[in-house]
């Protein structure tokens, strides 16, 4: 078999600008949409981003039904509730207004409504689901992100908590990526401080993980048919450009956007960085920070983060991803240390006198300082975990092969245990 992976670039159309949401009604008219599903969550349904979309739909006479029951950090059950709504509605277009939770839920609803006889696990990533390729045509989906985080408006990935196994997994297929992402910086003005910070950490890890991932041409064997080529292909020359471009925005604007809600320039640039990193990781993939984050979110006990108006315990996705970042990059830097050093420099480290073999420690220190300056909880212990939880956390990481296999450095169960242990306390 040919061991060489070809590279395929897939990305949604993107439109950007302050106030650009007003065009969404015209887009739906242009699509000839007769019955539109508008998805959001209960917090957002009362806020300016949803109002802006509703105004545009009303102005252009679009017939729509609103589903505002999306769960923040979705579960298999919350996906199924949205899927049932979509199946009953017989919609010919979808609009998702929200963060990654809303956009991902809408992708899943569109997919299963278009494939009504499919079993839920048919499209879920292996080894938890069957990971079947999507061959049915989907309806157009317009995504309007309100957080500078997931980059979900550009990607073919939808993540959820699989309750029975207490682990996060997802669906990954180019077929489910939105038709259009409408990136309107005005929408990020309604984000509270901790949501800005945690969403920004997701962007940070998207950029760092995709840039340091196993190179696409070192993977194999090549799929026998292009429909089986994974969305996550490994680091590659196109994704590298986007990942590196997101870095300086994080360094310059994340602290400003977090500390000052009125800083429009910082918030607008974070929303762009989120899309840039989304284009990068949507084609390259992520690795250990994300692989280990899924059980950190899935096994949450009582932690409720500040600024999140939710009725259930949750570890925000960006926080679950970033808490292991210092340990992970100290570990992966043995392979391609020059890339780890370059990232440390982009994030503000002075590397003029650095030795290449210290790349991992330098990047880990740079990240710790970055997190400390943004008041991040002091490691996994601060969100309710202890050493006694490590076996369960490791067990929850093992099914995440779709991403863990993209780590530049292979890892054993003992390695994962050591990484969780090292992430219990950050400072």
Steps between C-alpha positions, in 0.01 A plus 500: 500500500613853431612647833483858379202707610386755245384831643147630460391847610135552597355819645163674520436826321557784744364854507636754747414848623322704769127468450527244216231287673237721337565311173390160632135547394611581144726193496204279589288671233777436247502134603124487440447384860132446591531350850802599706617353832661762726707339777638671810516455879280649770754759618558632149135500397458827699825664381590735210651235263173305479299824478715610203427171321127518581485857364659389173268200465195721565616768256539246219183304579671173592277231649691343792464292815729561796663228709660663807551189710864435407704387800830674575753215461251270319432133581380214282150560643506875430613424143212251465246757624617746234506225236137410577400866466678515162343175374148619588557845350596386149722806464675605181766716669657552844640801685708445815562801726737432789826348606633157408226324697226654285680468166599138570144409607364654181749304286383176663132592457555573130690173449249264665195679359653441155565136588183402689562124498855531642569376850652772723830311533538452122681832451663533843879464493644152544571318730194632690281518189525350153656806334316440171564746215215745432355444152159673537455862383454747790304827508680836503615610848598859583705531820514827694764462774460700823818378672860537384582138565412182318530624143205262448369725220789377280523129589331166439515393865224473764595405858276368779510320837413132470336466840502122535880483461561837672717606210486765230506388138359636178421481133766605249416533132557769238135449405372668819699822479285814476424643158583849628651645818384855577767654721363816660727655767199674660385162633801447722413815699239298691760246627580514875865506613553130580330393179737726305802347677390135474395537137837662428682201654325274249635719218847485660500119515355468148794702368769329713376145451445524125845658450678233706293200380650203318567609137232392250749310280621287791159343543381195322383298336327722243121438502379275219234758405514880550163497682684324785773763530468637857427868556795500744803427282803615701702821483543624144626807315154656457379450858837623633440842346162537671620365835799734509286793393267448797790507752589871501132594544486284811812660641385855427125486546386219734596682822353825373175334390468321834572797724306765312161407354486833316823435306341450161829466312617218728169314485477532120854367458432206731198402289718507187775301677236241592407456133868490393583231756180318396618484139835370628381228736194413291740352246807412711325383816588533867676251728562440871355815663170427328520122541556540876241777532208277409508291822579818702166639377319167504587400859423841657353470850384831646704774332296799378702772330452871564300692234327188358126503558441122512306260722752213473862451603733562210861563410497743206665339198777761467593463868507118482734525202745757633556356849717220357678720243820574700552128574404387149736733311788425737439135403453540122790744452749212473367469145531813281631718785559790257122529449439509875762772538347707219160488670654604834651801322165598344347486850761741632802291610848640437671211321818678386722301733280188522634150442290289267490212751326730752216580260237305698585660834509847346158455336354349821626797706368749244157333513496493881575871518231567239242302701604656830455850355146403396401365846462139388419240768814337640488170312267201506500496882329841500207370294439198722741224390761312703761231431231240577317607181798446268417138399150611394640802313748277315226250417291784355791614282567160341196502263608841362730346240369732231701776670756326727650327195584843363737570790853534358621278786321168563381454858446201729239480776782579746587811301137614517491438877814710542351782288179508708708493821716789375183699421350470849676822601623765257674768707 
